[in-house]
Amino acid sequence: MHTNFHQHLARCDQFNEQKQAHALEVMSRYGQQVFQLLPVLLHYHHPLLPGFVPGDVPAGVCQFLPNERQQEFIDDLCQAANGHQGLASGQNEIFGLYCMGSTSSIGQSLDSDLDVWVCYSHALAPERVAWLQQKCLLISQWAAQRKVELNLFLIPDNKFRTDNQQSVQGESCGSAQHLLLLDEFYRSHLVIAGKRLVWMFAPGGLGPRYDNFVAEQFANGTLNHDEWLDLGGFARIPAEEYFGSALWQLYKSIDSPYKAVLKTILMEAYSHEYPDTQLLCRDLKAHLQEADQLDERQDHYLLMLEKVTSYLTSINDEKRLDLVRRCFYLKVSQGIDVSQDRYAKRREQIECLITAWGWSADKVTLLNNRDHWKVEQVRLAYKELLEALMLSYRNLIQFAQRNRISESINPEDIGILSRKLYAAFESLPGKVQLLNLSIAPDLSEPNISLVQVPKGRAHEAGWYLYKQGLNALELIGHQPLEHSRYASKLVAWAHFNGLLNADTELALFNQDTDVNLAHLQEFSRDLANFFPVRAPAPSNLALSRPCEVRELAIFLNLEHDPTALWRSRAIQFTTKTSDPFSFGQQRENLIGSIDVLYRNSWDEIRSLNFSGEGAVLDALTAILGKMHQGATPPESVQVFCYSQNFRILIRTRFELLMKECIGLRLTRDQESTVKTLRLGKAEHDIFFERRGVSVQKQEVPEFTLLSDRSAESMETVQLDPQQGKPVPEIVDVYASEGLMQFFFEDSGEDYNLYILDEANRVEVYRQVAGSKDELVQSINRFYASNQQVAGQSRFAHFNLPQYYEIVEQQGRQKVLPYKTVKEGRAEACPFGEP
C-alpha cells in the first residue's frame, strides 16, 4: 500500500470528518436529519422505520456504529415499539453509503440534492436487490416530504468490472458513462457509513497492475474484506465514453445549465489529453497522499475549475474561459447568503477568485442580481450557454473521428437522450422555444404589447411582441422580443416562458385582422387555463416511442372572423342550412382562421396557424398527421371560439368533427375510411389510411345538402391489400411524420428491414445479413457527424432515428424498442471518416 499507510489512513479519516462537518453546516435542518438518519434506515429494517418493505430485505451497514444523535433516534423508536428491547440489524449486507456530487464542496447549496451510492455484494439474489431498491425509493419519498431531494443508487461491488448494461433512468446515467462516472465518484465521494475505499489508499500510477496489487494486499492481510471495499481502478479511461458523457451532460443542462457547462468542457479537456488523460480523481488522491495539511486544494469543485481553466487557457479560448468563470460563480453562490457565518470560508474563497479574475464591481453586481434578471438577460445567457455546450459536443465528436473509436452508449440510451435534447434545444418552425433553463426564477412582465405590421411596409409583415405598453414614448428605442406570422404563437411564447401571467396588462395594435383586445385577453386566459407552464418530464417509455399529441387546444376565428360581417344582415337558415361549415342560404363557411397549440409526449410545445377557405381541411390534415395510427388518443382536446356571432354553434360543430376524425385516425380495424365533408358549396373526401390522412375535392355538377347524406357522410372502402403485403401492418401503425424509423423483423438467420422516412415513405430490405448493432451504429454515426446541413439548425442535430424490433407475442405482432445485444464492440469509427 502507500508508503506511509497509517499516516495516510489518519489523514483520509480526518478529511472525511471535515467533509461531513462542512456538508452538515450548509444543509437545512431537514437535510441534516435525512443525512444523519440514512445509515439507521438502511442498517435496520423495522415496520416503524421509513422505507419498510415486507420481505427479506438486505440490511446492516458494515462498520456502522450510531453516533449520539442516531442512538437517541433508535432509543426513541424502541420505546415507541411497546418496550421492544432493541432493533435487530441485518447481516452487514450493505457495504457502504457514499455521498457524491456537490455535497461538501464549494458547490453545495442549501437546496442541493443528495446523491448517495448504496454499495452491496453482486452475489445478492436479484429478488432481494429488487426489495432493497423498493426500500430506497420509499426512503427517497420520505425525504421528499421533508423537501430534500435524495437519490439513492444501488451499486454492486463489481459494477465497474463488467460491461455497463444499465439504462438511463431518472438521475441514473445508464450506459451514457461508466468509468467516467467512477472518476467523478472517487474525486467527490464522502463516506457516510461503511467500508473505506481501497482505491484512495493504493499508490498512484499502478495502471493495469492495480488489480493484481490489490489482490496481494488482501492475500497478505494488509487489507481485509470486512473493512475495505474495492470498486476498481483505471487501466485507462476508455475514449468510447466521451460521446455518451457529452450527451448526458447536455441532458443535465436542461435543469442545471451552469454545472453542465463545467462538466462538458471537463470532458473536452480529458479528451484533449487522450490517451494519457490525467483524471481529477488521481489529482485529488495525489493531493491527499502528499499534502502536509488539508486545504481548499482538496475541494473537488475547485479542482474541476482548475482543470478546465488550464485547458481553455492552453487553446486560447478566452470567450469560454470567461463563461466558465461566470458559470462557476453562479453555481457556488446560488441559493446562499454569503454574509452568514457558516459561509465565511466560501466567502473568502469567492473573493479570492474574483480578485484573481480581475472582475469589476459592476460585473459582480450583475451576476448577484440574477434572481431579478428578465428576458433580455436570460436570452443572452441561454444563447451563450447553448453555444458553449454545442461547441464542446462538436469537439468531442471530432475527437471520436480522429481516434476512430466506437461509442459505448447503447442505442436505446442514445435515442432517449437525443430525443430529450431535441425537444429542449432544436429550433423548428412552429415550435414554442423555451428560454429559461433554470437561469432566472421570474420573467413576468407588467405590460405586454402585440403590434401587427401589414404587408408592404419597411418591416417584415406579421406580429411583433414588446414588453412595453403601446405609448410611443415607451416603444422608442426598444426592440421587439419576438416576431411571428400569427399572434397566437407570440402569446403562447410569452405564456410558456413566464412573461405573461394573470397580472400582465395586454395591449394591441392591428390593422388588417379581426383580433380585438377583449378576444386577445380571453385567448390569453383560455391558454393559461388549458396549458400549465410546466408539465411532468416525459418518461423514458415516451421518449423511446414516436411522439404523440398529449394536450390539444384549437382556437377558432381569433384573427379572421367571417361572422363579424353578419352584424347587420338578416339571417335566413333552416335546419338544413345551419351547419357552420356551410351556413345559410349562401352556404358560407363560418371559420376564417384556426390556431392550434399542442404539447406532445416529448414535452414540446408546437403552434400552427391556418386561414382562408382551406383552413378547416388544412388544420384537420395537419393535426391528424401528428398522430400515427397506433397512438394513444390525446389526454385532453378542447376547442375555443372567438366569433362575434354563432360562437357556441361553431365551437360545438368543430369539436364534434375533431373528435370524430381523431377516432377515425386512431382506429385500427379497417383498411381505409372516407369521410365526406361540405365546406361552403364544395364537398371534400377525407381519406383515413394507415400511414396518414389525405383530402380530395369532389368534382360534382351539383351539391347536395350534408343533412341529406346517409350514415353521417361516412363510408368504408377496402383498399387493394397489395399483393404479398410487403410491409407488416404494425409498421404502418407506428408510422410517424418527421422521424426516420427503422423496424427489424427476424427471418431465420437473417432479418427484414423496413425503413420509413420523415414523410412516411417506405423502403423494404429482405434477408439482410450482418450485425444489427453495427448497422444502428453506422446510421447514428452519419446523423451525429452531419450536423451542418444547409438549412438546418447550426447546433447539433438531435433528431436521431428510432429503432424497433417486430416480435411475435401470443400470435400477434408487437413493436418493442431495439436494444443492443453487446456481443462485442465494433472497432470501426462510429462517427464516420475524419
Secondary structure, 3 states (H helix, E strand, C coil): CCCCHHHHHHHHHHHHHHHHHHHHHHCCHHHHHHHHHHHHHHHECCCCCCCCCCCCCCCCECCCCCCHHHHHHHHHHHHHCCCCCCCCECCCCEEEEEEECCCCCCCCCCCCCEEEEEEECCCCCHHHHHHHHHHHHHHHHHHHHCCCCEEEEEEECCHHHCCCCCCCECCECHHHCCHHHHHHHHHHCEEEEECEEHHHCCCCCCHHHHHHHHHHHHHCCCCCCCCEECCCCCCCCCCCHHHHHHHHHHHHHCCCHHHHHHHHHHHHHHHHHCCCCCCHHHHHHHHHHHCCCCCHHHCHHHHHHHHHHHHHHHCCCHHHHHHHHHHHHHHHHCCCCCCCHHHHHHHHHHHHHHHHHCCCHHHHHHHHCHHHCCHHHHHHHHHHHHHHHHHHHHHHHHHHHHHCCCCCCCHHHHHHHHHHHHHHHCCCCCECCCCCCCCCCCCCCCEEEEEEECCCCCCCCEEEEECCCCCHHHHCCCCCCEEECCHHHHHHHHHHCCCCCCCCEEEEECCCCCCCHHHHHHHHHHHHHHCCCCCCCCCHHHHCCCCCEEEEEEEECCCCCHHHHHCCCCCCCCHHHCCCCCECCCCECCCCEEEEEEEECCCCEEEEEEECCCHHHHHHHHHHHCCCCCCCCCCEEEEEECCCCCHHHHHHHHHHHHHHHHHHHHCCCCCEEEEEEEECCEEEEEEEECCEEEEEECCCCCCCCHHHCCHHHEEEECCCCCCCCCCCHHHHHCCCCCCCEEEEEEECCEEEEEEECCCCCEEEEEEECCCHHHHHHHHHHHHHHCCCCCCCCCCCCCCCCEEEEEEEECCEEEEEECCCCCCCCCCCCCCCCC
